[in-house]
Amino acid sequence: MTASTLFSIMNTVALLGWLPLVFAPRWRWSVPAARCLVCFFCLSYAVVLGLHWGEGEGGFDTLENVAKLFANPWVLVGGWIHYLAFDLFCGSWIVAEGGRRGLALWRVIPCLPLTFLFGPAGLGLFYLLNGDLDAWGVAAKK
């Protein structure tokens, strides 16, 4: 298998996790299914990096070294799996938290595509739509 093939497979698997979150967020298996896939991504990430970590140059100390590190296609796909895992976890958390709080779907659903495509932006939108900035001490004092 090539790194490109693994990339395609992982994208398809991620999509399978996102579909029930977006289209059936109140289905009892949406969050558990997504979290099972997050665990799959975690294991895949560890395997890919475990097998290919020492093959490239670079490191995390400078931007140039990070670029060198990710020039290796296996490390790059490992990094992509990292993104897929964290974004899917955040999406599942948004759905679970929305259900736990009894939030209207209009306060949850718009955050999911944004989280899928742009991770932190979707999570930030969830916080903004649901008044969570007060809990973080960010909102202006009244």
Backbone bond lengths (Angstrom), bond angles and torsions (degrees), N, CA, C in turn:
res aa  C-N    CA-C-N  psi(-1)  N-CA   C-N-CA  omega(-1)  CA-C   N-CA-C  phi
1 M - - - 1.450 - - 1.522 108.75 -
2 T 1.310 115.63 142.51 1.461 120.87 177.99 1.529 109.64 -96.94
3 A 1.308 115.54 164.48 1.461 120.09 175.90 1.533 110.29 -61.99
4 S 1.319 117.66 -36.68 1.471 121.13 178.85 1.517 111.92 -64.70
5 T 1.323 116.36 -40.46 1.468 120.04 177.72 1.524 110.17 -64.63
6 L 1.327 116.53 -44.25 1.466 119.91 178.78 1.527 110.48 -62.18
7 F 1.315 117.36 -40.29 1.464 122.20 176.72 1.532 110.19 -55.67
8 S 1.323 116.98 -48.14 1.473 121.29 -179.61 1.522 111.72 -63.75
9 I 1.313 116.64 -42.73 1.471 120.77 179.03 1.521 110.35 -61.91
10 M 1.319 116.36 -46.47 1.468 120.04 -177.61 1.525 111.75 -65.11
11 N 1.321 117.68 -36.83 1.465 119.94 176.66 1.521 111.07 -62.94
12 T 1.330 116.69 -40.45 1.459 120.44 178.72 1.523 110.69 -66.02
13 V 1.322 116.77 -43.34 1.469 120.89 178.15 1.528 110.26 -60.92
14 A 1.333 116.85 -42.81 1.465 119.98 178.92 1.523 111.01 -61.38
15 L 1.312 116.64 -42.87 1.459 120.44 178.83 1.527 110.84 -59.79
16 L 1.324 117.00 -39.17 1.472 120.71 177.83 1.529 111.42 -62.59
17 G 1.323 117.01 -30.22 1.456 120.20 176.14 1.517 113.26 -77.15
18 W 1.331 115.87 -33.03 1.460 119.81 -177.89 1.525 113.17 -78.43
19 L 1.318 118.22 -31.96 1.475 120.32 -175.58 1.529 113.00 -55.84
20 P 1.338 119.55 -51.47 1.469 117.28 179.03 1.535 113.48 -67.24
21 L 1.327 117.37 -30.49 1.466 118.60 177.62 1.518 110.70 -63.37
22 V 1.327 116.84 -42.24 1.466 121.11 -176.67 1.528 111.92 -79.55
23 F 1.342 117.30 -43.53 1.464 120.20 -171.93 1.525 114.59 -97.78
24 A 1.317 117.84 -13.68 1.465 120.80 178.07 1.529 109.87 -145.43
25 P 1.344 117.04 57.62 1.460 118.99 -173.53 1.534 113.99 -64.36
26 R 1.304 118.14 -22.88 1.470 120.12 -179.16 1.539 112.78 -93.63
27 W 1.328 116.02 -1.84 1.473 119.95 176.12 1.523 107.73 -67.30
28 R 1.302 117.39 135.08 1.469 121.22 -172.86 1.517 113.68 -63.74
29 W 1.335 118.96 -19.24 1.463 121.25 -178.02 1.527 114.00 -99.67
30 S 1.330 117.99 -3.22 1.469 120.11 -177.65 1.530 112.40 -60.70
31 V 1.317 116.78 -52.56 1.463 120.27 -178.22 1.529 111.38 -69.41
32 P 1.353 119.76 -46.84 1.472 117.92 178.36 1.530 113.49 -60.27
33 A 1.318 117.74 -37.23 1.467 120.26 178.71 1.526 110.27 -65.21
34 A 1.319 116.36 -44.85 1.469 119.97 178.81 1.524 110.47 -61.82
35 R 1.314 117.45 -41.23 1.465 120.01 -178.23 1.525 112.07 -70.89
36 C 1.321 117.63 -30.29 1.473 119.55 172.50 1.528 109.98 -63.71
37 L 1.326 116.36 -40.47 1.456 119.70 177.93 1.527 111.35 -68.61
38 V 1.313 117.85 -34.07 1.464 120.39 174.50 1.530 109.25 -59.49
39 C 1.326 116.85 -44.09 1.471 120.42 177.54 1.530 110.91 -62.00
40 F 1.320 116.67 -39.73 1.465 120.85 175.85 1.527 110.71 -60.41
41 F 1.337 116.87 -43.75 1.460 120.52 177.87 1.524 111.08 -63.48
42 C 1.322 116.64 -40.28 1.470 119.71 179.56 1.524 110.99 -61.00
43 L 1.304 116.16 -45.18 1.466 120.54 178.62 1.528 110.38 -65.32
44 S 1.321 117.23 -44.54 1.469 121.29 179.52 1.522 111.07 -60.81
45 Y 1.314 115.99 -42.59 1.463 121.66 178.40 1.529 110.11 -58.64
46 A 1.316 116.13 -48.34 1.470 120.22 -179.21 1.523 111.43 -62.52
47 V 1.319 117.37 -40.42 1.462 121.00 179.90 1.530 110.64 -66.78
48 V 1.321 116.87 -48.91 1.478 120.33 -178.20 1.522 110.30 -59.88
49 L 1.317 117.06 -49.44 1.466 118.42 -179.11 1.527 111.74 -69.81
50 G 1.317 116.92 -34.77 1.462 119.71 177.18 1.518 112.52 -62.01
51 L 1.315 116.68 -37.08 1.464 121.12 -179.28 1.525 113.53 -81.54
52 H 1.331 117.84 -25.58 1.466 119.78 -169.67 1.528 114.96 -125.66
53 W 1.306 119.03 5.26 1.460 120.82 -172.96 1.525 113.49 -59.16
54 G 1.297 119.61 -46.56 1.458 121.54 -174.36 1.514 115.58 -81.41
55 E 1.313 118.13 6.20 1.460 121.58 -174.23 1.518 114.61 -81.57
56 G 1.303 118.20 -17.29 1.453 119.44 -175.08 1.509 112.42 -118.69
57 E 1.298 113.86 179.52 1.460 121.45 175.98 1.521 108.68 -97.02
58 G 1.307 115.27 177.09 1.457 120.19 171.43 1.508 113.19 97.95
59 G 1.326 113.74 -173.39 1.455 122.18 -178.39 1.512 109.49 -176.34
60 F 1.324 115.83 -161.39 1.463 120.89 -176.25 1.526 112.85 -110.78
61 D 1.320 118.32 8.81 1.459 120.86 -173.60 1.525 114.55 -83.20
62 T 1.327 118.55 -25.13 1.466 121.90 177.09 1.517 109.05 -140.59
63 L 1.307 116.15 160.86 1.461 120.37 177.79 1.525 110.67 -61.47
64 E 1.302 117.20 -39.13 1.464 121.49 179.40 1.528 110.97 -62.46
65 N 1.345 117.21 -40.01 1.465 120.40 179.32 1.522 111.91 -71.42
66 V 1.318 116.79 -33.24 1.469 119.17 174.80 1.528 109.24 -64.38
67 A 1.329 116.83 -41.43 1.469 120.27 177.74 1.525 110.73 -61.50
68 K 1.326 117.25 -41.48 1.469 120.59 177.07 1.525 111.01 -63.84
69 L 1.327 115.98 -42.30 1.465 120.75 -179.68 1.522 110.62 -59.19
70 F 1.331 116.40 -46.50 1.460 120.71 -177.20 1.525 113.41 -81.89
71 A 1.308 117.57 2.23 1.464 120.43 172.05 1.521 110.98 -71.30
72 N 1.334 117.23 -22.59 1.461 121.92 174.49 1.532 107.68 -75.73
73 P 1.350 119.34 121.59 1.467 120.14 -175.75 1.531 113.60 -61.99
74 W 1.320 118.10 -29.24 1.463 119.97 179.10 1.524 111.57 -73.00
75 V 1.300 117.10 -38.89 1.468 120.02 175.95 1.527 109.25 -68.65
76 L 1.324 116.47 -38.10 1.462 120.72 177.65 1.526 110.96 -61.77
77 V 1.318 118.38 -46.03 1.464 120.07 178.88 1.528 110.34 -67.02
78 G 1.331 116.81 -33.29 1.467 119.25 173.93 1.519 110.99 -61.60
79 G 1.330 116.19 -43.27 1.459 119.95 176.69 1.519 112.40 -63.33
80 W 1.325 115.89 -36.72 1.472 119.90 177.96 1.529 110.21 -66.43
81 I 1.318 117.33 -41.09 1.468 120.79 177.17 1.527 109.74 -61.27
82 H 1.322 116.26 -37.55 1.465 121.57 175.74 1.530 109.60 -56.90
83 Y 1.330 117.79 -49.34 1.455 121.50 177.68 1.528 111.55 -60.12
84 L 1.320 116.42 -46.29 1.467 119.86 -179.59 1.523 111.20 -58.43
85 A 1.330 116.35 -43.34 1.468 120.77 -179.06 1.526 111.24 -63.23
86 F 1.317 116.67 -49.64 1.460 119.36 -176.41 1.522 112.10 -69.18
87 D 1.325 117.79 -39.91 1.462 119.31 179.18 1.528 110.85 -65.56
88 L 1.330 117.37 -42.47 1.464 120.09 178.79 1.524 110.74 -66.38
89 F 1.333 116.93 -38.70 1.467 118.47 175.89 1.523 110.32 -60.97
90 C 1.339 117.23 -45.99 1.468 120.14 179.14 1.525 111.27 -60.94
91 G 1.334 117.35 -41.52 1.463 120.23 177.03 1.518 112.01 -61.61
92 S 1.321 117.01 -42.90 1.463 119.65 178.82 1.528 110.81 -67.05
93 W 1.326 117.07 -35.15 1.467 120.54 177.26 1.524 110.54 -66.05
94 I 1.335 116.95 -42.61 1.458 121.10 178.83 1.529 110.31 -58.63
95 V 1.331 116.92 -46.16 1.472 120.48 179.74 1.525 110.48 -65.47
96 A 1.329 117.04 -45.33 1.466 120.25 -179.34 1.529 110.92 -63.94
97 E 1.319 116.99 -43.82 1.467 121.02 -179.64 1.519 110.89 -66.86
98 G 1.329 116.28 -39.44 1.464 119.39 176.15 1.521 111.51 -61.41
99 G 1.338 116.56 -42.15 1.464 120.23 177.44 1.519 112.12 -66.64
100 R 1.323 116.42 -42.41 1.470 120.95 -179.63 1.521 110.81 -60.91
101 R 1.331 116.65 -39.08 1.461 121.03 -178.99 1.523 113.33 -85.51
102 G 1.342 117.33 -9.61 1.459 120.68 -176.98 1.520 112.42 70.04
103 L 1.341 117.01 32.99 1.461 121.21 -178.72 1.528 111.07 -72.61
104 A 1.302 115.76 147.26 1.464 121.06 173.96 1.531 108.62 -64.04
105 L 1.323 115.74 146.68 1.459 119.79 -177.39 1.521 113.14 -60.61
106 W 1.327 118.21 -28.46 1.472 119.59 179.38 1.520 111.50 -64.70
107 R 1.337 116.88 -17.86 1.465 120.95 178.31 1.529 111.98 -92.12
108 V 1.324 116.30 -4.53 1.466 121.17 -177.09 1.527 111.11 -116.00
109 I 1.328 116.44 -53.13 1.466 122.24 -171.91 1.533 113.48 -55.88
110 P 1.338 120.79 -44.94 1.473 118.84 -178.69 1.530 113.37 -61.60
111 C 1.303 116.82 -23.75 1.469 121.07 -178.65 1.524 111.57 -74.47
112 L 1.323 117.45 -25.79 1.465 120.38 -172.44 1.522 113.93 -71.11
113 P 1.342 120.42 -50.73 1.471 118.03 177.14 1.528 112.23 -60.93
114 L 1.332 115.56 -35.68 1.458 119.08 179.12 1.538 110.69 -66.45
115 T 1.331 116.39 -38.64 1.466 120.50 176.94 1.525 109.93 -67.53
116 F 1.314 117.20 -41.25 1.467 121.72 178.63 1.526 111.06 -59.53
117 L 1.322 116.57 -42.77 1.460 120.86 -175.64 1.528 113.77 -89.11
118 F 1.332 116.60 -35.31 1.460 120.21 -171.11 1.527 113.06 -136.08
119 G 1.327 117.94 28.88 1.450 125.48 174.79 1.516 117.12 33.71
120 P 1.321 117.61 -94.90 1.462 120.51 -173.98 1.529 114.04 -59.43
121 A 1.320 118.00 -29.47 1.468 119.95 179.20 1.530 110.68 -64.43
122 G 1.326 117.82 -39.49 1.462 120.93 178.19 1.515 112.15 -68.51
123 L 1.308 116.54 -40.61 1.463 120.47 177.09 1.529 109.53 -64.74
124 G 1.322 116.81 -41.63 1.464 120.26 176.95 1.515 112.36 -61.82
125 L 1.337 117.04 -40.23 1.463 120.42 177.52 1.525 110.31 -62.18
126 F 1.332 116.83 -41.12 1.465 119.92 177.63 1.532 110.12 -58.33
127 Y 1.329 116.74 -45.56 1.457 119.91 177.88 1.525 111.31 -61.46
128 L 1.319 117.34 -43.88 1.466 120.45 -179.12 1.526 112.38 -65.28
129 L 1.347 116.85 -44.10 1.468 120.48 -178.33 1.519 112.93 -67.44
130 N 1.305 116.43 -22.78 1.454 119.65 -172.54 1.515 114.05 -115.36
131 G 1.332 116.41 16.65 1.458 120.84 173.24 1.513 114.86 66.64
132 D 1.317 117.40 23.93 1.459 119.93 -176.45 1.512 113.67 -77.02
133 L 1.311 118.23 -9.86 1.459 118.90 179.68 1.526 111.03 -65.19
134 D 1.343 117.14 -29.12 1.466 119.47 175.89 1.526 111.02 -60.25
135 A 1.317 116.28 -41.01 1.461 120.90 -178.06 1.527 111.63 -65.32
136 W 1.322 116.71 -25.57 1.464 120.64 -178.37 1.524 111.79 -94.66
137 G 1.341 117.20 -0.86 1.451 119.88 179.84 1.510 113.27 73.83
138 V 1.353 116.83 22.79 1.471 121.12 -176.92 1.522 110.43 -96.74
139 A 1.314 117.27 -32.84 1.462 120.44 -175.45 1.538 110.03 -67.27
140 A 1.308 114.54 153.04 1.464 119.73 179.32 1.524 110.63 -64.26
141 K 1.298 115.69 141.34 1.464 121.29 177.62 1.533 108.85 -72.77
142 K 1.325 115.16 143.96 1.478 119.91 -178.64 1.507 110.90 -94.43
